[in-house]
Amino acid sequence: QVQLVESGGGLVQAGASLRLSCAASGRTFSSYAMSWFRQAPGKEREFVAQIPGSGDYTALADSVKGRFTISRDNGKNTVYLQMNSLKPEDTAVYYCAATPNIGIRRSPLGYDYWGQGTQVTVSS
């Protein structure tokens, strides 16, 4: 059983930065790959970033490459999403998700656990 709680969202102007955090409960956090997804009103849930349990690599959606960075601290059971140069099109509810599967999983169907989401709003 894994429980996830996101935090760090808010309202910012275009060009600003935010850091989202996802705190996880559970005794096997380091064995789970962690990802961020986002969903804007009227749109499908979209893959943003993933990092495996080992932290050996990261995967990012093309839309956020060069601007966003995913990282994790297994000692704190926490995964982060550093978001720089935010754009209005980044506005969405951001969700943290966990999966025991290895390899890159860009589909929401591959994830077992989800947080409740944190709102990010970027004004122009």
Salt bridges, closest charged atoms under 4 A:
GLU46 OE1 - ARG38 NE 2.90
ASP62 OD1 - LYS65 NZ 3.32
ASP90 OD1 - ARG38 NH1 2.88
ASP90 OD2 - ARG67 NH1 2.74
